[in-house]
Each structure stands twice: as C-alpha cells, then as structure tokens.
C-alpha cells in the first residue's frame, strides 16, 4: 500500500466511525496515549515481557504487538496531519530537507580530522 492509499484508508476508516470529529488537542492526547503503548511494546521486545511479574512471551507475539502499536501511532498521526491538511509526503520531504541541511557539514568536518 502506498502512503497516499494508506492516508485515504485511515481517513475513511476513522470518518466512518466518527473518530475524526475529535479536535486536535484530543487527537494529540490519543497520539500520546498510543506513544506510551508503543514504548511498552518496545520495552517488552527488548526484555521479553512488559512487566517483571509477567512470563517471557514469544518473540513473534511481541513483534506483532509492536507492529500493532506502531500502527496505532501512525493512524493517529495521519488523522492529526489531515486536520491540518498536511500529507505524509510533505512531512517526510520537510524532515528530509531539514536533516540534510542540518548535517550537511559533517562530511567536511570528518575529512578535516
């Protein structure tokens, strides 16, 4: 699935459930909640479980949960971007340009060492 297809699918899916009716501050709250769940999933992958009192889970299950949480974060980010009429392509392009400009001098600095 291409980025624009994914953006449209998320937008349609969330609209169908009236999830897009929440304003940007509420949507940002959902994004933060999902980011916390992603952090838990990363921790579980790294140590084999979410909490010390749990048994170690299968790596495949942990990865599945990690992917699901990444999807939840991405879905909320896409809806937030849509609220401001911003595409992921614009976000990536801007991010790429910023990083390229910010770190363009590193090669020259490394050569002088």
C-alpha positions in Angstrom: 0.0 0.0 0.0 1.4 3.4 -1.0 1.4 6.3 1.5 -1.4 8.2 -0.2 -3.6 5.0 -0.2 -2.8 4.5 3.5 -3.7 8.1 4.3 -7.0 7.7 2.4 -7.8 4.4 4.1 -7.1 5.7 7.6 -9.2 8.9 6.9 -12.1 6.9 5.5 -12.0 4.4 8.3 -11.8 7.0 11.1 -14.5 9.1 9.5 -16.8 6.1 9.2 -16.6 5.7 13.0 -16.8 9.4 13.6 -13.3 9.4 15.2 -12.3 12.4 13.1 -14.8 14.6 14.9 -12.3 15.0 17.8 -10.3 18.2 17.7 -6.6 18.4 17.5 -6.0 18.6 21.3 -8.0 15.4 21.9 -6.3 13.7 18.9 -2.9 14.7 20.3 -3.9 13.1 23.6 -4.8 9.9 21.8 -1.4 10.1 20.0 0.4 10.4 23.3 -1.5 7.5 24.8 -0.6 5.3 21.8 3.0 6.5 22.0 3.1 5.3 25.6 1.7 1.9 24.5 4.4 1.8 21.8 7.0 2.4 24.5 5.7 -0.5 26.5 5.8 -2.7 23.4 9.4 -1.7 22.7 10.4 -2.5 26.3 8.7 -5.8 26.0 10.6 -6.7 22.9 13.9 -5.7 24.5 13.4 -7.6 27.8 11.0 -10.3 26.6 8.0 -9.1 28.6 6.2 -5.9 29.5 6.4 -6.2 33.3 8.7 -8.1 35.7 5.9 -10.2 37.1 4.9 -11.5 33.6 6.3 -14.5 31.9 8.6 -14.1 28.9 6.5 -14.0 25.7 7.3 -15.4 22.3 9.3 -13.1 20.1 6.7 -13.4 17.3 3.9 -12.2 19.7 6.0 -9.3 20.9 6.8 -8.2 17.4 3.1 -8.5 16.5 2.2 -6.2 19.4 5.0 -3.8 18.4 3.6 -3.6 14.9 0.1 -3.0 16.1 1.2 -0.2 18.4 3.2 1.4 15.6 0.1 1.3 13.5 -2.0 3.0 16.2 0.6 5.8 16.5 0.7 6.2 12.7 -3.1 6.2 12.4 -3.3 9.0 15.0 -0.5 10.9 13.3 -2.3 10.6 10.0 -5.6 11.9 11.4 -3.8 14.8 13.0 -2.0 15.6 9.8 -5.3 15.5 8.0 -6.8 18.0 10.4 -4.1 20.5 9.2 -4.3 19.4 5.5 -0.7 18.0 5.7 0.3 14.9 3.8 2.9 12.4 4.9 4.8 13.1 1.8 5.1 16.8 2.9 6.2 15.7 6.3 8.8 13.4 5.0 10.1 15.9 2.4 10.4 18.7 5.0 12.1 16.3 7.5 14.5 15.1 4.9 15.4 18.7 3.9 15.8 19.8 7.5 18.2 16.9 8.3 20.1 17.2 5.1 20.7 20.9 5.7 21.5 20.5 9.4 24.0 17.7 8.9 25.5 18.6 5.5 28.7 19.8 7.0 29.5 16.6 8.9 31.3 15.0 5.9 33.6 18.0 5.6 34.3 18.0 9.3 35.1 14.3 9.3 37.5 14.8 6.4 39.4 17.5 8.3 40.0 15.2 11.3 
